[in-house]
Amino acid sequence: DKRAFVRIAGLTANRVRSILMKIALAQIDTHVGAIDANTAKVLDYARRARDELGADLVLFPELTLSGYPPEDLLLHGGMRRRVEQALEKVRTEISGIAVCVGYPEYAGESAGSRIYNSVAVFRDGHQIANHRKRVLPNYAVFDEKRYFQAGESSTVFELDGVRLGLIICEDAWSDQPARDCAADGAQAIVVIN
C-alpha cells in the first residue's frame, strides 16, 4: 500500500511516485529480418503495456527490430534504412510510456559503417537514451564479435525522477558495466535480453 509506505518513510506523494515505477517486460517472439512485423509487435505491446498495465516503461528484447541473431543480414544494403525507418516509427507513434527497444545501430555514413548491438529509449517522441552493448559473446552459438563493435561507456538516463542504468544481456555477466552505471549515478539497472 503506497499510503502506508509514505507514512513509514515520511516521504511526500511526489517522491513516492519517483520511487515507484511500473516496468513491463515484453517477451515477444521476433523473427530475423521481419522488421515490419517486429515493429508492429513493438507498437502493439507498448500500447498494451501502457493501456492495460499502466506501465511507465516497457522493455523489449535485444535486437528486437531485426530479430536475433541477424548475422549476415546486417550486411545487406537495405537493412540500415529499414531499421532507421522502424526506429522512427517507434519514436513517433508511441506516447505516454517509455520504450526500450533493441536494434542494430549503424554508425558512420559509408558502407563500411561500424555496427553496434544497441538499445534505444524513447518517450513521447524523443530519444532519451542509447546504449551500445559492451560485452559481446563469442562462444558456442554466439558470434557477435564478427558483426558488432563493442560499446565503450555506460548509459544512465532519468525517467520520472529515477536514474536508470541500461545494459544488454551479456553486459550483465560482467561486473564492470553495472559498476560503471552505479558510478554514474544509476539507482537501478534495467537489462534487456
Contact map, one row per residue, 1 for C-alpha under 8 A:
1111100000000000000000000000000000000000000000000000000000000000000000000000000000000000000000000000000000000000000000000000000000000000000000000000000000000000000000000000000000000000000000000
1111110000000001000000000000000000000000000000000000000000000000000000000000000000000000000000000000000000000000000000000000000000000000000000000000000000000000000000000000000000000000000000000
1111111000000000000000000000000000000000000000000000000000000000000000000000000000000000000000000000000000000000000000000000000000000000000000000000000000000000000000000000000000000000000000000
1111111100000000000000000000000000000000000000000000000000000000000000000000000000000000000000000000000000000000000000000000000000000000000000000000000000000000000000000000000000000000000000000
1111111110000000000000000000000000000000000000000000000000000000000000000000000000000000000000000000000000000000000000000000000000000000000000000000000000000000000000000000000000000000000000000
0111111111111001000000000000000000000000000000000000000000000000000000000000000000000000000000000000000000000000000000000000000000000000000000000000000000000000000000000000000000000000000000000
0011111111100000000000000000000000000000000000000000000000000000000000000000000000000000000000000000000000000000000000000000000000000000000000000000000000000000000000000000000000000000000000000
0001111111000000000000000000000000000000000000000000000000000000000000000000000000000000000000000000000000000000000000000000000000000000000000000000000000000000000000000000000000000000000000000
0000111111100000000000000000000000000000000000000000000000000000000000000000000000000000000000000000000000000000000000000000000000000000000000000000000000000000000000000000000000000000000000000
0000011111110000000000000000000000000000000000000000000000000000000000000000000000000000000000000000000000000000000000000000000000000000000000000000000000000000000000000000000000000000000000000
0000011011111011000000000000000000000000000000000000000000000000000000000000000000000000000000000000000000000000000000000000000000000000000000000000000000000000000000000000000000000000000000000
0000010001111111000000000000000000000000000000000000000000000000000000000000000000000000000000000000000000000000000000000000000000000000000000000000000000000000000000000000000000000000000000000
0000010000111111100000000000000000000000000000000000000000000000000000000000000000000000000000000000000000000000000000000000000000000000000000000000000000000000000000000000000000000000000000000
0000000000011111110000000000000000000000000000000000000000000000000000000000000000000000000000000000000000000000000000000000000000000000000000000000000000000000000000000000000000000000000000000
0000000000111111111000000000000000000000000000000000000000000000000000000000000000000000000000000000000000000000000000000000000000000000000000000000000000000000000000000000000000000000000000000
0100010000111111111100000000000000000000000000000000000000000000000000000000000000000000000000000000000000000000000000000000000000000000000000000000000000000000000000000000000000000000000000000
0000000000001111111110000000000000000000000000000000000000000000000000000000000000000000000000000000000000000000000000000000000000000000000000000000000000000001000000000000000000000000000000000
0000000000000111111110000000000000000000000000000000000000000000000000000000000000000000000000000000000000000000000000000000000000000000000000000000000000000001110000000000000000000000000000000
0000000000000011111110000000000000000000000000000000000000000000000000000000000000000000000000000000000000000000000000000000000000000000000000000000000000000000110000000000000000000000000000000
0000000000000001111111000000000000000000000000000000000000000000000000000000000000000000000000000000000000000000000000000000000000000000000000000000000000000000000000000000000000000000000000000
0000000000000000111111100000000000000000000000000000001110000000000000000000000000000000000000000000000000000000000000000000000000000000000000000000000000000000000000000000000000000000000000000
0000000000000000000111110000000000000000000000000000011110000000000000000000000000000000000000000000000000000000000000000000000000000000000000000000000000000000000000000000000000000000000000000
0000000000000000000011111000000000000000000000000000001111100000000000000000000000000000000000000000000000000000000000000000000000000000000000000000000000000000000000000000000000000000000000000
0000000000000000000001111100000000000000000000001000101111100000000000000000000000000000000000000000000000000000000000000000000000000000000000000000000000000000000000000000000000000000000000000
0000000000000000000000111110000000000000000000000000000001110000000000000000000000000000000000000000000000000000000000000000000000000000000000000000000000000000000000000000000000000000000000000
0000000000000000000000011111000000000000000010000000000001111000000000000000000000000000000000000000000000000000000000000000000000000000000000000000000000000000000000000000000000000000000000000
0000000000000000000000001111100000000000000000000000000000011000000000000000000000000000000000000000000000000000000000000000000000000000000000000000000000000000000000000000000000000000000000000
0000000000000000000000000111110000000000100000000000000000011000000000000000000000000000000000000000000000000000000000000000000000000000000000000000000000000000000000000000000000000000000000000
0000000000000000000000000011111000000000000000000000000000000000000000000000000000000000000000000000000000000000000000000000000000000000000000000000000000000000000000000000000000000000000000000
0000000000000000000000000001111101000100000000000000000000000001111100000000000000000000000000000000000000000000000000000000000000000000000000000000000000000000000000000000000000000000000000000
0000000000000000000000000000111111100100000000000000000000000000011100000000000000000000000000000000000000000000000000000000000000000000000000000000000000000000000000000000000000000000000000000
0000000000000000000000000000011111100000000000000000000000000000011111000000000000000000000000000000000000000000000000000000000000000000000000000000000000000000000000000000000000000000000000000
0000000000000000000000000000001111100000000000000000000000000000011001001000000000000000000000000000000000000000000000000000000000000000000000000000000000000000000000000000000000000000000000000
0000000000000000000000000000011111111100000000000000000000000000111000000000000000000000000000000000000000000000000000000000000000000000000000000000000000000000000000000000000000000000000000000
0000000000000000000000000000001111111110000000000000000000000000111000000000000001100100000000000000000000000000000000000000000000000000000000000000000000000000000000000000000000000000000000000
0000000000000000000000000000000001111111000000000000000000000000000000000000000000000100000000000000000000000000000000000000000000000000000000000000000000000000000000000000000000000000000000000
0000000000000000000000000000000001111111100000000000000000000000000000000000000000000000000000000000000000000000000000000000000000000000000000000000000000000000000000000000000000000000000000000
0000000000000000000000000000011001111111110000000000000000000001111000000000000000000000000000000000000000000000000000000000000000000000000000000000000000000000000000000000000000000000000000000
0000000000000000000000000000000000111111111000000000000000000000100000000000000000000100110000000000000000000000000000000000000000000000000000000000000000000000000000000000000000000000000000000
0000000000000000000000000000000000011111111100000000000000000000000000000000000000000000000000000000000000000000000000000000000000000000000000000000000000000000000000000000000000000000000000000
0000000000000000000000000001000000001111111110000000000000000000000000000000000000000000000000000000000000000000000000000000000000000000000000000000000000000000000000000000000000000000000000000
0000000000000000000000000000000000000111111111000000000000010000000000000000000000000000010000000000000000000000000000000000000000000000000000000000000000000000000000000000000000000000000000000
0000000000000000000000000000000000000011111111100000000000000000000000000000000000000000010011000000000000000000000000000000000000000000000000000000000000000000000000000000000000000000000000000
0000000000000000000000000000000000000001111111110000000000000000000000000000000000000000000000000000000000000000000000000000000000000000000000000000000000000000000000000000000000000000000000000
0000000000000000000000000100000000000000111111111000000000000000000000000000000000000000000000000000000000000000000000000000000000000000000000000000000000000000000000000000000000000000000000000
0000000000000000000000000000000000000000011111111100000001000000000000000000000000000000000001001010000000000000000000000000000000000000000000000000000000000000000000000000000000000000000000000
0000000000000000000000000000000000000000001111111110000000000000000000000000000000000000000001000000000000000000000000000000000000000000000000000000000000000000000000000000000000000000000000000
0000000000000000000000000000000000000000000111111111100000000000000000000000000000000000000000000000000000000000000000000000000000000000000000000000000000000000000000000000000000000000000000000
0000000000000000000000010000000000000000000011111111111001000000000000000000000000000000000000000000000000000000000000000000000000000000000000000000000000000000000000000000000000000000000000000
0000000000000000000000000000000000000000000001111111111100000000000000000000000000000000000000011000000000000000000000000000000000000000000000000000000000000000000000000000000000000000000000000
0000000000000000000000000000000000000000000000111111111000000000000000000000000000000000000000000000000000000000000000000000000000000000000000000000000000000000000000000000000000000000000000000
0000000000000000000000000000000000000000000000011111110000000000000000000000000000000000000000000000000000000000000000000000000000000000000000000000000000000000000000000000000000000000000000000
0000000000000000000000010000000000000000000000011111111000000000000000000000000000000000000000000000000000000000000000000000000000000000000000000000000000000000000000000000000000000000000000000
0000000000000000000001000000000000000000000000001111111100000000000000000000000000000000000000000000000000000000000000000000000000000000000000000000000000000000000000000000000000000000000000000
0000000000000000000011110000000000000000000000001110111111000000000000000000000000000000000000001000000000000000000000000000000000000000000000000000000000000000000000000000000000000000000000000
0000000000000000000011110000000000000000000000000100011111000000000000000000000000000000000000011100000000000000000000000000000000000000000000000000000000000000000000000000000000000000000000000
0000000000000000000011110000000000000000000000000000001111100000000000000000000000000000000000001111000000000000000000000000000000000000000000000000000000000000000000000000000000000000000000000
0000000000000000000000111100000000000000000001001000001111110000000000000000000000000000000000001111000000000000000000000000000000000000000000000000000000000000000000000000000000000000000000000
0000000000000000000000111100000000000000000000000000000011111000000000000000000000000000000000000011100000000000000000000000000000000000000000000000000000000000000000000000000000000000000000010
0000000000000000000000001111000000000000010000000000000001111101000000000000000000000000000000000011110000000000000000000000000000000000000000000000000000000000000000000000000000000000000000010
0000000000000000000000000111000000000000000000000000000000111111000000000000000000000000000000000000110000000000000000000000000000000000000000000000000000000000000000000000000000000000000000011
0000000000000000000000000000000000000000000000000000000000011111000100000000000000000000000000000000111000000000000011100000000000000000000000000000000000000000000000011000000000000000000000011
0000000000000000000000000000000000000000000000000000000000001111111110000000000000000000000000000000111100000000000011100000000000000000000000000000000000000000000000000000000000000000000000000
0000000000000000000000000000010000000100000000000000000000011111111100000000000000000000000000000000111000000000000000000000000000000000000000000000000000000000000000000000000000000000000000000
0000000000000000000000000000010001100110000000000000000000000011111000000000000000100100000000000000111100000000000000000000000000000000000000000000000000000000000000000000000000000000000000000
0000000000000000000000000000011111100100000000000000000000000011111101000000000000100000000000000000001100000000000000000000000000000000000000000000000000000000000000000000000000000000000000000
0000000000000000000000000000011111100100000000000000000000000011111111000000000000000000000000000000000000000000000000000000000000000000000000000000000000000000000000000000000000000000000000000
0000000000000000000000000000011100000000000000000000000000000111011111000000000000000000000000000000000000000000000000000000000000000000000000000000000000000000000000000000000000000000000000000
0000000000000000000000000000000100000000000000000000000000000010001111100000000000000000000000000000000000000000000000000000000000000000000000000000000000000000000000000000000000000000000000000
0000000000000000000000000000000110000000000000000000000000000000011111111100000000000000000000000000000000000000000000000000000000000000000000000000000000000000000000000000000000000000000000000
0000000000000000000000000000000000000000000000000000000000000000000011111100000000000000000000000000000000000000000000000000000000000000000000000010000000000000000000000000000000000000000000000
0000000000000000000000000000000000000000000000000000000000000000000001111111000000000000000000000000000000000000000000000000000000000000000000000010000000000000000000000000000000000000000000000
0000000000000000000000000000000010000000000000000000000000000000000001111111001000000000000000000000000000000000000000000000000000000000000000000000000000000000000000000000000000000000000000000
0000000000000000000000000000000000000000000000000000000000000000000001111111001100000000000000000000000100000000000000000000000000000000000000000010000000000000000000000000000000000000000000000
0000000000000000000000000000000000000000000000000000000000000000000000011111101000000000000000000000000000000000000000000000000000000000000000000000000000000000000000000000000000000000000000000
0000000000000000000000000000000000000000000000000000000000000000000000011111111000000000000000000000000000000000000000000000000000000000000000000000000000000000000000000000000000000000000000000
0000000000000000000000000000000000000000000000000000000000000000000000000011111100000000000000000000000000000000000000000000000000000000000000000000000000000000000000000000000000000000000000000
0000000000000000000000000000000000000000000000000000000000000000000000000001111111000000000000000000000000000000000000000000000000000000000000000000000000000000000000000000000000000000000000000
0000000000000000000000000000000000000000000000000000000000000000000000001111111111100000000000000000000000000000000000000000000000000000000000000000000000000000000000000000000000000000000000000
0000000000000000000000000000000000000000000000000000000000000000000000000100111111110000000000000000000011000000000000000000000000000000000000000000000000000000000000000000000000000000000000000
0000000000000000000000000000000000000000000000000000000000000000000000000000011111111000000000000000000000000000000000000000000000000000000000000000000000000000000000000000000000000000000000000
0000000000000000000000000000000000100000000000000000000000000000000000000000011111111100000000000000000000000000000000000000000000000000000000000000000000000000000000000000000000000000000000000
0000000000000000000000000000000000100000000000000000000000000000110000000000001111111110000000000000001100000000000000000000000000000000000000000000000000000000000000000000000000000000000000000
0000000000000000000000000000000000000000000000000000000000000000000000000000000111111111000000000000000000000000000000000000000000000000000000000000000000000000000000000000000000000000000000000
0000000000000000000000000000000000000000000000000000000000000000000000000000000011111111100000000000000000000000000000000000000000000000000000000000000000000000000000000000000000000000000000000
0000000000000000000000000000000000110010000000000000000000000000100000000000000001111111110000000000000000000000000000000000000000000000000000000000000000000000000000000000000000000000000000000
0000000000000000000000000000000000000000000000000000000000000000000000000000000000111111111000000000000000000000000000000000000000000000000000000000000000000000000000000000000000000000000000000
0000000000000000000000000000000000000000000000000000000000000000000000000000000000011111111100000000000000000000000000000000000000000000000000000000000000000000000000000000000000000000000000000
0000000000000000000000000000000000000010000000000000000000000000000000000000000000001111111110000000000000000000000000000000000000000000000000000000000000000000000000000000000000000000000000000
0000000000000000000000000000000000000010011000000000000000000000000000000000000000000111111111000000000000000000000000000100000000000000000000000000000000000000000000000000000000000000000000000
0000000000000000000000000000000000000000000000000000000000000000000000000000000000000011111111000000000000000000000000000111111000000000000000000000000000000000000000000000000000000000000000000
0000000000000000000000000000000000000000000000000000000000000000000000000000000000000001111111100000000000000000000000000001100000000000000000000000000000000000000000000000000000000000000000000
0000000000000000000000000000000000000000001000000000000000000000000000000000000000000000111111100000000000000000000000000000100000000000000000000000000000000000000000000000000000000000000000000
0000000000000000000000000000000000000000001001100000000000000000000000000000000000000000011111111000000000000000000000000011100000000000000000000000000000000000000000000000000000000000000000000
0000000000000000000000000000000000000000000000000000000000000000000000000000000000000000000111111100000000000000000000000011100000000000000000000000000000000000000000000000000000000000000000000
0000000000000000000000000000000000000000000000000100000100000000000000000000000000000000000001111100000000000000000000000011000000000000000000000000000000000000000000000000000000000000000000000
0000000000000000000000000000000000000000000001000100001111000000000000000000000000000000000001111110000000000000000000000011000000000000000000000000000000000000000000000000000000000000000000000
0000000000000000000000000000000000000000000000000000000111000000000000000000000000000000000000111111000000000000000000001111000000000000000000000000000000000000000000000000000000000000000000000
0000000000000000000000000000000000000000000001000000000011110000000000000000000000000000000000001111100000000000000000011110000000000000000000000000000000000000000000000000000000000000000000000
0000000000000000000000000000000000000000000000000000000011110000000000000000000000000000000000000111110000000000000000111100000000000000000000000000000000000000000000000000000000000000000000000
0000000000000000000000000000000000000000000000000000000000111111100000000000000000000000000000000011111000000000000000111000000000000000000000000000000000000000000000000000000000000000000000000
0000000000000000000000000000000000000000000000000000000000011111100000000000000000000000000000000001111100000000000011110000000000000000000000000000000000000000000000000000000000000000000000010
0000000000000000000000000000000000000000000000000000000000000111110000000000000000100000000000000000111110000000000011110000000000000000000000000000000000000000000000000000000000000000000000000
0000000000000000000000000000000000000000000000000000000000000010110000000100000000100000000000000000011111000000001111000000000000000000000000000000000000000000000000000000000000000000000000000
0000000000000000000000000000000000000000000000000000000000000000000000000000000100000000000000000000001111100000001111000000000000000000000000000000000000000000000000000000000000000000000000000
0000000000000000000000000000000000000000000000000000000000000000000000000000000100000000000000000000000111110000111100000000000000000000000000000000000000000000000000000000000000000000000000000
0000000000000000000000000000000000000000000000000000000000000000000000000000000000000000000000000000000011111000111100000000000000000000000000000000000000000000000000000000000000000000000000000
0000000000000000000000000000000000000000000000000000000000000000000000000000000000000000000000000000000001111101110000000000000000000000000000000000000000000000000000000000000000000000000000000
0000000000000000000000000000000000000000000000000000000000000000000000000000000000000000000000000000000000111110100000000000000000000000000000000000000000000000000000000000000000000000000000000
0000000000000000000000000000000000000000000000000000000000000000000000000000000000000000000000000000000000011111100000000000000000000000000000000000000000000000000000000000000000000000000000000
0000000000000000000000000000000000000000000000000000000000000000000000000000000000000000000000000000000000001111100000000000000000000000000000000000000000000000000000000000000000000000000000000
0000000000000000000000000000000000000000000000000000000000000000000000000000000000000000000000000000000000010111110000000000000000000000000000000000000000000000000000000000000000000000000000000
0000000000000000000000000000000000000000000000000000000000000000000000000000000000000000000000000000000001111111111000000000000000000000000000000000000000000000000000000000000000000000000000000
0000000000000000000000000000000000000000000000000000000000000000000000000000000000000000000000000000000001110001111100000000000000000000000000000001100000000000000000000000000000000000000000000
0000000000000000000000000000000000000000000000000000000000000000000000000000000000000000000000000000000111100000111110000000000000000000000000000011100000000000000000000000000000000000000000000
0000000000000000000000000000000000000000000000000000000000000000000000000000000000000000000000000000000111100000011111000000000000011000000000000001111000000000000000000000000000000000000000000
0000000000000000000000000000000000000000000000000000000000000110000000000000000000000000000000000000011110000000001111100000000000011000000000000001110000000000000000000000000000000000000000000
0000000000000000000000000000000000000000000000000000000000000110000000000000000000000000000000000000011110000000000111110000000001111000000000000000000000000000000000010000000000000000000000000
0000000000000000000000000000000000000000000000000000000000000110000000000000000000000000000000000001111000000000000011111000000001110000000000000000000000000000000000010000000000000000000000000
0000000000000000000000000000000000000000000000000000000000000000000000000000000000000000000000000011111000000000000001111100001111100000000000000000000000000000000000000000000000000000000000000
0000000000000000000000000000000000000000000000000000000000000000000000000000000000000000000000000111100000000000000000111110001111000000000000000000000000000000000000000000000000000000000000000
0000000000000000000000000000000000000000000000000000000000000000000000000000000000000000011000000111000000000000000000011111111110000000000000000000000000000000000000000000000000000000000000000
0000000000000000000000000000000000000000000000000000000000000000000000000000000000000000001001111110000000000000000000001111111100000000000000000000000000000000000000000000000000000000000000000
0000000000000000000000000000000000000000000000000000000000000000000000000000000000000000001101111100000000000000000000000111110000000000000000000000000000000000000000000000000000000000000000000
0000000000000000000000000000000000000000000000000000000000000000000000000000000000000000001111100000000000000000000000000111111000000000000000000000000000000000000000000000000000000000000000000
0000000000000000000000000000000000000000000000000000000000000000000000000000000000000000001000000000000000000000000000000111111100000000000000000000000000000000000000000000000000000000000000000
0000000000000000000000000000000000000000000000000000000000000000000000000000000000000000001000000000000000000000000000011110111111000000000000000000000000000000000000000000000000000000000000000
0000000000000000000000000000000000000000000000000000000000000000000000000000000000000000000000000000000000000000000000011110011111000000000000000000000000001000000000000000000000000000000000000
0000000000000000000000000000000000000000000000000000000000000000000000000000000000000000000000000000000000000000000000011100001111100000000000000000000000111000000000000000000000000000000000000
0000000000000000000000000000000000000000000000000000000000000000000000000000000000000000000000000000000000000000000001111000001111110000000000000000000000100000000000000000000000000000000000000
0000000000000000000000000000000000000000000000000000000000000000000000000000000000000000000000000000000000000000000001110000000011111000000000000000001001100000000001100000000000000000000000000
0000000000000000000000000000000000000000000000000000000000000000000000000000000000000000000000000000000000000000000111100000000001111100000000000000011110000000000000010000000000000000000000000
0000000000000000000000000000000000000000000000000000000000000000000000000000000000000000000000000000000000000000000111000000000000111111000000000000011000000000000000110010000000000000000000000
0000000000000000000000000000000000000000000000000000000000000000000000000000000000000000000000000000000000000000000000000000000000011111000000000000011110000000000000000010000010000000000000000
0000000000000000000000000000000000000000000000000000000000000000000000000000000000000000000000000000000000000000000000000000000000001111100000000000011000000000000000000110010000000000000000000
0000000000000000000000000000000000000000000000000000000000000000000000000000000000000000000000000000000000000000000000000000000000001111110000011001010000000000000000000110000000000000000000000
0000000000000000000000000000000000000000000000000000000000000000000000000000000000000000000000000000000000000000000000000000000000000011111001111000000000000000000000000100000000000000000000000
0000000000000000000000000000000000000000000000000000000000000000000000000000000000000000000000000000000000000000000000000000000000000001111111111000000000000000000000000000000000000000000000000
0000000000000000000000000000000000000000000000000000000000000000000000000000000000000000000000000000000000000000000000000000000000000000111111100000000000000000000000000000000000000000000000000
0000000000000000000000000000000000000000000000000000000000000000000000000000000000000000000000000000000000000000000000000000000000000000011111000000000000000000000000000000000000000000000000000
0000000000000000000000000000000000000000000000000000000000000000000000000000000000000000000000000000000000000000000000000000000000000000011111100000000000000000000000000000000000000000000000000
0000000000000000000000000000000000000000000000000000000000000000000000000000000000000000000000000000000000000000000000000000000000000000111111110000000000000000000000000000000000000000000000000
0000000000000000000000000000000000000000000000000000000000000000000000000000000000000000000000000000000000000000000000000000000000000000111011111110000000000000000000000000000000000000000000000
0000000000000000000000000000000000000000000000000000000000000000000000000000000000000000000000000000000000000000000000000000000000000001110001111111000000000000000000000000000000000000000000000
0000000000000000000000000000000000000000000000000000000000000000000000000000000000000000000000000000000000000000000000000000000000000001110000111111110000000000000000000000000000000000000000000
0000000000000000000000000000000000000000000000000000000000000000000000000000000000000000000000000000000000000000000000000000000000000000000000111111000000000000000000000000000000000000000000000
0000000000000000000000000000000000000000000000000000000000000000000000110100000000000000000000000000000000000000001000000000000000000000000000111111100000000000000000000000000000000000000000000
0000000000000000000000000000000000000000000000000000000000000000000000000000000000000000000000000000000000000000011110000000000000000001000000011111110000000000000000000000000000000000000000000
0000000000000000000000000000000000000000000000000000000000000000000000000000000000000000000000000000000000000000011110000000000000000000000000001011111000000000000000000000000000000000000000000
0000000000000000000000000000000000000000000000000000000000000000000000000000000000000000000000000000000000000000000110000000000000011111000000001001111100000000000000000000000000000000000000000
0000000000000000000000000000000000000000000000000000000000000000000000000000000000000000000000000000000000000000000100000000000000111110000000000000111110000000000000000000000000000000000000000
0000000000000000000000000000000000000000000000000000000000000000000000000000000000000000000000000000000000000000000000000000000000010100000000000000011111000000000000000000000000000000000000000
0000000000000000000000000000000000000000000000000000000000000000000000000000000000000000000000000000000000000000000000000000000000010100000000000000001111100000000000000000000010010000000000000
0000000000000000000000000000000000000000000000000000000000000000000000000000000000000000000000000000000000000000000000000000000000100000000000000000000111110000000011100000000010011001000000000
0000000000000000000000000000000000000000000000000000000000000000000000000000000000000000000000000000000000000000000000000000000011100000000000000000000011111000000011100000000000001000000000000
0000000000000000000000000000000000000000000000000000000000000000000000000000000000000000000000000000000000000000000000000000000010000000000000000000000001111100001111000000000000001001110000000
0000000000000000000000000000000000000000000000000000000000000000000000000000000000000000000000000000000000000000000000000000000110000000000000000000000000111110001111000000000000000000010000000
0000000000000000000000000000000000000000000000000000000000000000000000000000000000000000000000000000000000000000000000000000000000000000000000000000000000011111111100000000000000000000000000000
0000000000000000000000000000000000000000000000000000000000000000000000000000000000000000000000000000000000000000000000000000000000000000000000000000000000001111111100000000000000000000000000000
0000000000000000110000000000000000000000000000000000000000000000000000000000000000000000000000000000000000000000000000000000000000000000000000000000000000000111110000000000000000000000000000000
0000000000000000011000000000000000000000000000000000000000000000000000000000000000000000000000000000000000000000000000000000000000000000000000000000000000000111111000000000000000000000000000000
0000000000000000011000000000000000000000000000000000000000000000000000000000000000000000000000000000000000000000000000000000000000000000000000000000000000000111111100000000000000000000001100000
0000000000000000000000000000000000000000000000000000000000000000000000000000000000000000000000000000000000000000000000000000000000000000000000000000000000011110111110000000000000000000111100000
0000000000000000000000000000000000000000000000000000000000000000000000000000000000000000000000000000000000000000000000000000000000000000000000000000000000011110011111000000000000000000011111000
0000000000000000000000000000000000000000000000000000000000000000000000000000000000000000000000000000000000000000000000000000000000000000000000000000000001111000001111100000000001001100011111000
0000000000000000000000000000000000000000000000000000000000000000000000000000000000000000000000000000000000000000000000000000000000100000000000000000000001111000000111110000000000001000000011100
0000000000000000000000000000000000000000000000000000000000000000000000000000000000000000000000000000000000000000000000000000000000101000000000000000000001100000000011111011000011000000000011110
0000000000000000000000000000000000000000000000000000000000000100000000000000000000000000000000000000000000000000000001100000000000011000000000000000000000000000000001111111000000000000000000111
0000000000000000000000000000000000000000000000000000000000000100000000000000000000000000000000000000000000000000000000000000000000000000000000000000000000000000000000111111100000000000000000111
0000000000000000000000000000000000000000000000000000000000000000000000000000000000000000000000000000000000000000000000000000000000000011100000000000000000000000000000011111110000000000000000000
0000000000000000000000000000000000000000000000000000000000000000000000000000000000000000000000000000000000000000000000000000000000001111000000000000000000000000000000111111111011000000000000000
0000000000000000000000000000000000000000000000000000000000000000000000000000000000000000000000000000000000000000000000000000000000000000000000000000000000000000000000111111111011000000000000100
0000000000000000000000000000000000000000000000000000000000000000000000000000000000000000000000000000000000000000000000000000000000000000000000000000000000000000000000001111111000000000000000000
0000000000000000000000000000000000000000000000000000000000000000000000000000000000000000000000000000000000000000000000000000000000000010000000000000000000000000000000000111111111000000000000000
0000000000000000000000000000000000000000000000000000000000000000000000000000000000000000000000000000000000000000000000000000000000000000000000000000000000000000000000000011111111100000000000000
0000000000000000000000000000000000000000000000000000000000000000000000000000000000000000000000000000000000000000000000000000000000000000000000000000000000000000000000000000011111110000000000000
0000000000000000000000000000000000000000000000000000000000000000000000000000000000000000000000000000000000000000000000000000000000000100000000000000000011000000000000100011011111111000000000000
0000000000000000000000000000000000000000000000000000000000000000000000000000000000000000000000000000000000000000000000000000000000000000000000000000000000000000000010100011011111111100000010000
0000000000000000000000000000000000000000000000000000000000000000000000000000000000000000000000000000000000000000000000000000000000000000000000000000000000000000000000000000001111111110000000000
0000000000000000000000000000000000000000000000000000000000000000000000000000000000000000000000000000000000000000000000000000000000000000000000000000000011000000000000000000000111111111000000000
0000000000000000000000000000000000000000000000000000000000000000000000000000000000000000000000000000000000000000000000000000000000000000000000000000000001110000000011000000000011111111110010000
0000000000000000000000000000000000000000000000000000000000000000000000000000000000000000000000000000000000000000000000000000000000000000000000000000000000000000000010000000000001111111111000000
0000000000000000000000000000000000000000000000000000000000000000000000000000000000000000000000000000000000000000000000000000000000000000000000000000000000000000000000000000000000111111110000000
0000000000000000000000000000000000000000000000000000000000000000000000000000000000000000000000000000000000000000000000000000000000000000000000000000000001010000000000000000000000011111110000000
0000000000000000000000000000000000000000000000000000000000000000000000000000000000000000000000000000000000000000000000000000000000000000000000000000000000010000001000000000000000001111111000000
0000000000000000000000000000000000000000000000000000000000000000000000000000000000000000000000000000000000000000000000000000000000000000000000000000000000011000001110000000000000001111111110000
0000000000000000000000000000000000000000000000000000000000000000000000000000000000000000000000000000000000000000000000000000000000000000000000000000000000000000011110000000000000000100111110000
0000000000000000000000000000000000000000000000000000000000000000000000000000000000000000000000000000000000000000000000000000000000000000000000000000000000000000011110000000000000000000011111000
0000000000000000000000000000000000000000000000000000000000000000000000000000000000000000000000000000000000000000000000000000000000000000000000000000000000000000000111100000000001001000011111100
0000000000000000000000000000000000000000000000000000000000000000000000000000000000000000000000000000000000000000000000000000000000000000000000000000000000000000000111100000000000000000000111110
0000000000000000000000000000000000000000000000000000000000000000000000000000000000000000000000000000000000000000000000000000000000000000000000000000000000000000000001111001000000000000000011111
0000000000000000000000000000000000000000000000000000000000111100000000000000000000000000000000000000010000000000000000000000000000000000000000000000000000000000000000111000000000000000000001111
0000000000000000000000000000000000000000000000000000000000001100000000000000000000000000000000000000000000000000000000000000000000000000000000000000000000000000000000011000000000000000000000111
